[in-house]
Every structure is written in C-alpha cells, then in structure tokens.
Amino acid sequence: SKGHYVGGHSDKHLLYAPWDKRNELLVGIDSLTADFRQNMSELKKFGINVDKLGYYLPPYEWYNKASVRIVENIGQSTINYTPGINFAADYTTPDMENYRSSQELIDSLYYYENKNGLNGCIILIHPGTHKNRTDKLYNRLDEIIKTLKKKGYRLERL
C-alpha cells in the first residue's frame, strides 16, 4: 500500500547453480516453475496482484543463463540488487560471522552513495528475517527514504 515493489524471490529458496560451477543447473524446469508458482500463491495471500509482477530476483541472488531463460518463459525478467550497497546482509543474525547491524548497513549505503551516487540502483531489503535478528532493517525504511529524498533522490517503481 506504500508503493514498495514486491516481487517473486522463490518459495523454497532453491539454489539454482552450484557456487563453484555457475553454468550448471541444479533445478529442472518443472521444479523451478513450481517453486515460482507457489511463491506467487503466497504473495496472493497478502493481497498482491501477481499478474502485475514482472520482475524476479532469484534466491541467493545467484543464477545463470539457463535459469534466466526458464524465468523468462514464465513471463518474468530476472533482476538483481546493485552490488556494493550490502543491504542484502539484512538477513544475518548476531551469531553469524558475516552479521551486519542495521546501522552498519545504513552507513554502507551512505558511503556507497557518497562515492558512486544511487541513481538507477536497486536496493534489496528482506521483509522477513529470522527472529534472532531483532535489529530489523525494514523498521528503518522510512528514515532511509526520508534521508535519500532530502539528498534529492526519487524512488521510482520498476
């Protein structure tokens, strides 16, 4: 209702390609398609008109040409977040080695913005994170948006 884009990201969070052999495909057409459709079914439960969704961010943000073609055949364009912003680490919990607090992530965003600008950037924020992460980045979304708008940025729909 606030105009944020919500799109598919997988239901079971399948790994499409091995980390060390990206050109291989670990899932078949049927399993990837079924996973996508189940994800859309879940989004519908929250009142999202999935017929208007056209972008798909693969699980783990890890994919290859074969998975992109499968996703295209079900009417979606594969996208990814802008590297270097580090917001994708908002799923981490304090017990993880790669944990980043929300403040660290926000500082990383502003550092990136100061160095590179943010025009055209795609920012990923996970709306659902583990209960052990009590420092939820999405709770600071209004603050982030207000700061970016004060700097002259406009948030646009894809």
C-alpha positions in Angstrom: 0.0 0.0 0.0 3.0 2.3 0.4 4.1 1.7 -3.2 7.1 -0.5 -2.5 7.7 -3.2 -5.1 7.2 -6.7 -4.0 8.1 -9.5 -6.4 9.0 -13.1 -6.6 12.1 -14.5 -4.9 11.3 -18.2 -4.6 9.1 -20.2 -2.2 11.7 -22.8 -1.0 14.8 -20.6 -1.7 16.3 -23.1 -4.1 19.9 -22.9 -5.2 19.8 -22.7 -9.0 23.5 -23.2 -9.7 26.5 -24.6 -7.7 28.6 -21.9 -6.1 31.7 -23.2 -7.9 30.1 -24.1 -11.3 27.7 -21.3 -12.1 27.0 -22.6 -15.6 25.4 -25.9 -14.2 21.7 -26.0 -13.4 20.8 -27.7 -10.1 17.0 -27.5 -10.7 14.8 -28.6 -13.5 12.3 -26.5 -15.4 9.4 -28.2 -13.6 10.8 -27.7 -10.1 11.8 -24.0 -10.7 8.4 -23.3 -12.3 6.5 -25.0 -9.4 8.6 -23.1 -6.8 7.8 -19.8 -8.6 4.1 -20.5 -8.8 4.0 -21.4 -5.1 5.8 -18.2 -4.3 3.1 -16.3 -6.3 0.4 -18.2 -4.4 1.9 -17.0 -1.1 2.1 -13.4 -2.3 -1.6 -13.5 -3.4 -2.5 -14.3 0.3 -1.3 -10.8 1.1 -3.4 -9.1 -1.5 -0.7 -8.7 -4.1 -1.8 -8.7 -7.7 0.7 -11.1 -9.0 -0.5 -10.6 -12.6 1.2 -7.2 -12.4 4.6 -8.6 -11.3 7.2 -8.8 -14.0 10.5 -8.9 -12.2 12.1 -11.9 -10.4 15.0 -11.8 -8.0 16.5 -15.4 -7.9 17.2 -16.9 -4.5 20.6 -16.3 -3.1 20.8 -13.7 -5.9 22.7 -16.5 -7.7 21.6 -17.6 -11.2 22.8 -18.5 -14.7 21.6 -18.2 -18.3 19.5 -21.4 -18.1 17.6 -20.2 -15.1 17.1 -16.8 -16.6 15.5 -18.4 -19.7 13.2 -20.5 -17.6 12.0 -17.4 -15.7 11.6 -15.5 -19.0 9.3 -18.4 -20.2 7.0 -17.8 -17.3 6.8 -14.1 -18.0 9.4 -12.6 -15.6 12.5 -10.6 -16.1 15.4 -11.5 -13.8 16.8 -8.6 -11.8 19.4 -8.3 -9.1 20.2 -5.6 -6.5 23.0 -3.2 -7.1 26.3 -4.7 -5.8 28.2 -2.7 -3.2 25.3 -1.5 -1.1 25.3 -4.5 1.2 21.6 -4.3 2.3 21.2 -7.9 1.3 23.0 -8.8 4.5 19.9 -7.7 6.5 19.0 -11.4 6.9 22.1 -12.0 9.0 21.8 -12.7 12.8 24.3 -11.8 15.5 25.6 -15.3 15.8 26.8 -15.3 12.1 30.3 -14.3 11.2 29.0 -12.0 8.4 26.5 -10.3 10.7 26.0 -6.6 9.9 23.8 -4.4 12.1 21.2 -2.2 10.5 23.3 0.8 11.3 26.3 -0.7 9.6 24.2 -1.4 6.6 22.8 2.1 6.5 26.3 3.5 6.9 27.4 1.3 4.0 24.5 2.7 1.8 25.5 6.3 2.5 29.2 5.5 1.9 28.3 3.9 -1.4 26.0 6.9 -2.3 28.8 9.4 -1.4 31.3 7.6 -3.6 29.1 6.5 -6.5 25.6 8.0 -6.3 22.5 5.9 -6.2 20.7 6.9 -9.5 19.3 3.7 -11.0 20.2 1.5 -8.0 18.1 -1.4 -7.0 18.1 -1.9 -3.2 17.1 -5.2 -1.7 15.5 -5.3 1.8 14.2 -8.6 3.2 10.7 -8.2 4.7 11.0 -11.4 6.6 14.1 -12.2 8.6 15.0 -14.7 11.4 13.6 -13.9 14.9 17.2 -13.8 16.2 17.7 -10.6 14.2 16.0 -8.1 16.4 17.6 -5.2 14.6 15.3 -5.2 11.6 16.5 -3.0 8.7 12.9 -2.7 7.3 11.9 -0.9 10.5 14.2 1.9 9.4 12.9 2.1 5.9 11.1 5.4 6.4 14.2 7.0 7.9 16.3 5.8 4.9 13.7 7.0 2.3 13.4 10.5 4.0 17.2 10.9 4.0 17.5 9.9 0.4 14.7 12.3 -0.6 16.4 15.1 1.3 19.5 14.4 -0.9 17.4 14.8 -4.0 16.7 11.2 -4.9 13.3 10.0 -6.1 12.2 6.4 -5.6 10.7 5.0 -8.8 8.8 1.9 -9.5 10.4 -0.7 -11.7 
